[in-house]
Amino acid sequence: MTLAAEREAGTEVVYPDPTPPVLGGFQGLPARPGWFSQHLGTAVIGAVLGYLLGHWLGNVVGSGYTNIANTGENSIAVTGGLLLGVLGWLMGIGALNYPLAKMVGMEPRPDYESTSWTRYLRYTADHKVVGLQYVIGVLTFFFTGGLLAMAIRTELLSPTSHVFGPGTYIAIVSEHGTIMMMMATSVIVGPLGNWLVPLMIGARRTAFPRVEAFSFWVFSAGYFVILSALFYGGFPTGWTGYAPLQTQAGVGMMSYLVGFAVIGLGMMTAGFNLAVTIINYRAPGMTWSRIPIFVWSILATCALLTLATPTLVAAGLFGILDHTAQTAFYVTEHGGSSFLWQNLFWFFGHPEVYIMALPGFGIVAEILPVFTRKPLFAYKVAAAGMVGVALLSFFVWQHHLFQSGINPDMRPLFMLTTELISIPTGFIFLVGMGTLYKAKIRFEVPMLFCLAVFFNFLIGGVTGVFLSDVPVNVTVHGSFFVLAHFHYTIMGGLIFAFFAGLYFWLPKMTGKTLNKRLGKIHFWCMFVFFNMTFFPMFLIGLLGQPRRVFEYAQNLQALNDFASVSAFLLGASFLIFIANFVWSIFIKPTEASTNPWNSLGLEWQTPTPVPFYNFERIPVVLSDPYHYSEDDAPPVADLGEGGLVTAGASSPASVAEDPRPPAQ
Amino acid sequence: MTVDTEQTTGQEGAEPTQKEPHHIWRMVAIWAVLAVVLDLLFYFLVGPHVPPGDMTSAASENQFDFTVLFLIALPVILAVWVYLAYSLIMWRATRKGVPDPVGGAQARTHLGVQVGWIATTTVIVIGLFVFGTVELITNAGAGGGEGPNPIWTPTSASVLPVQVIAQQWKFTYRYPTYGGFESQQLVLPNDTTIAFHVTSLDVIHDFWAYQLSIKADANPQLDNVAYTTTKQTGSVTVRCDELCGLWHGAMFNYGNVVSKTAFNAWAKATQVATAANTKLLPPFSWTYVPDANGADGGYYPDNVDPYSNNEVYGATPAKA
């Protein structure tokens, strides 16, 4: 039943905030745009035109410098092209309609309710559409980076003979690292954060729907910017972009610097929007001790996104200026300092690592109670742990610089803070183990991924303590040990949690059930081959192989080949996921029930597909959603007339199938 | 110190019900046996082979450090794994007779367990911090680069300074106490405390002498000092450990730790043999200012005027 129909029926309901989000648009455009309006196609046209214009302008500006004239190495032209390309992309999709319309005194146009599939190709204020756009976006990022990883492992099959030239190899390594890091900053906040947070807190939308859509479209622009590096010959610095090498590098470096600035803009806007949403848009009764733990994790992540990312954008801007305007922020012999980049980069970079860990914890803690039929153990400790990690993460960055030659007196302090952060991080294990105690565990696909997170992240976390110890760091710093460590935390933790979240929530997001058998095959392949790929790398690193090399000691070939073959199989395991995704959602869809996992979460109490406005009535929240297996459990929420969500003794019947009030 | 966390977790959590097995004690028993056996196996079988060996003081101390950390980490990992394995087997929904879980307040929070967990992890972490700091300070920086102003210095009276010059994409070594001659190969005397002065001529590199357990970034215009004392003779692998561009993967060479007399003989002979070459080099300095002209073929900076329009190589203008 639509809002309008309900209004006509004369139902007396108070609708808080009934104004639809305003998207903006120029007068004269059709209210319900067709193919002549703005969509992905116009965005591409805008990007191409913007790039050409910027490149031309850059050549005009830069032609006076002898060092770049006639070299094809004009950083100004490339920077101008990329920046105006991004601007053209944003204008083409319609991201700037609202401010532009306001600027010329036009009336913005409200968002319309659309059920056409074309809404996924448009700039939309519906957080559910943005969430699914993000799903496709991060998966594209992830699989691109994954293919590059396959190329790296191909080169490392042999210690000496080369598949790629050294320039190509270093470009592939750098591109892989950067793409994966960019993807990982948004992999959960983007798709699941945007899609779930308003539903979980009982809101109809996020606080700034236009900003939310902006964050996605600027994120997707970042994909093309960083990919463009390959066409400029790549950049040689790895994802860390260390400075003298950065200054020395060719125009491919501009893709990295502009790309991170663009992605950084997306991270800040996404984080800002969700933080404000969580603080201000909670439904009545949704107190801080009742919000789902996933929302806590997103809130902590948003704090990091908004506070740490500006450092990266500023650092990138300095780099861009060094390349284009001949400044010397990072040029030691001109009075700058390469340590400035290292410190700025890691001041962002280490909080970023927790941007990549906290949402994973949130997903795991959110899913465990559903499949154990037990309440979440130590909810407050979990929330405090996430906030604690977020706070401490700003005070650990110099552990990346233990051997860098900065003054050593702060080294014990950073060893202490780094080891201290393992305490709040460890809370997720307390929460998980407490929840598993005397539970009734259902091994559904999302649960398997969650349990794998505990297995993998434990190894990743404990090896992190090794790295934080300065004497041991002398041996393992910069080696494959580090590489294995952060793949265990980011891939073993975050990516496994992301897939747990996808298998768990996709039935709600798409209304289709994913094939369980294929899901289990995917899980076991991914889990086994992940460990077979990355566990040997701890040994490879301890035995003396540095990161990012194409030649290594002869005696390490067996271990490297083992890791390579496992990596190919790990890569292949994602084909199972893609097949499952395409088959279950597009080719032979099976309708999912509204609450297939029998969860008490508010997001599951909506009909499937979730209506445009999420909730016909803003729910009144009565308790937290973890009252599983409790005899006299309080109802979770009042969804309207008679629509109480109650827990009961682990029986699905007591959960309202359709929480909406019956039509009169 | 490595108190198993389940012991605390479960003791209070397990309200004794009728004929309910003592899950926690079972887990503790499995854990204790596994932890002791595996720790002992690691200590005796793997311990002596833990990288980076015991060729220098830094290496053997770092080896000891790694072993201690591993002996602590293993029981912690086992604690979680045993707990996970036990609960997944014992409380899986498909097992016959698995009781329905009990929700409610007692399943949601437990002060003792939470405080116990936090206290245990805090004790471990603080212990590790104290241990690591003591190891770092008492071992003269444990072989890591301490920058231009080292604060943890070796007690030895005589220290041999060796300069490591990194550039794209090779390492060279200068011996200031032997007239500042330059060598392509790292040769070190045994039973000697050595101060590595690591610097770079272009981008950031990292001097990683694996068997010596030395790791120090090579920064342009910065003297990064790292100490160790050699204990055995043998060969040393040197790799660049910081991405430095195109041929980073091929930036490695080898060195040797030889006896003191052999080193003296080699150093004196090389000093004489390379005297002509040394004259052409810039005068020995802890850092070198990269030549603005270096990019187009300057092998070495002139250390006089980095921005001179005339490409001048060597300390003094070459005689006609």
Interface residues (C-beta under 8 A of the other chain):
Chain A: P166 G167 Y169 I170 P236 T237 G238 T240 Y242 A243 P244 L245 Q248 T332 E333 S338 F339 T372 R373 K374 P375 L376 F377 A378 Y379 K380 V381 F402 Q403 S404 G405 I406 N407 P408 D409 R411 P412 M415 L416 E419 L420 S422 I423 G426 F427 F429 L430 M433 G434 L436 Y437 K438 A439 K440 I441 R442 F443 L451 F454 F455 L458 I459 V462 V465 F466 S468 D469 V470 P471 V472 N473 V474 T475 H477 G478 S479 L542 L543 G544 P546 R547 R548 V549 F550 E551 Y552 A553 Y626 H627 Y628 S629 E630 D631 A633 A647 A649 S650
Chain B: T5 E6 T9 G10 G13 A14 H23 V50 P51 P52 A58 E61 N62 D65 F66 L69 A73 V76 I77 V80 W81 Y83 L84 S87 L88 W91 R92 A93 T94 V98 P99 D100 P101 V102 G103 G104 A107 R108 T109 H110 V113 Q114 W117 I118 T121 T122 V125 L128 F129 G132 T133 E135 L136 I137 N139 G141 A142 G143 G144 G145 E146 G147 P148 N149 P150 I151 W152 V198 D202 V203 I204 D206 W208 Y210 S213 I214 K215 A216 D217 N219 P220 Q221 L222 N224 T237 R239 C240 D241 E242 L243 C244 G245 L246 W247 H248 G249 A250 F252 V289 P290 A292 P306
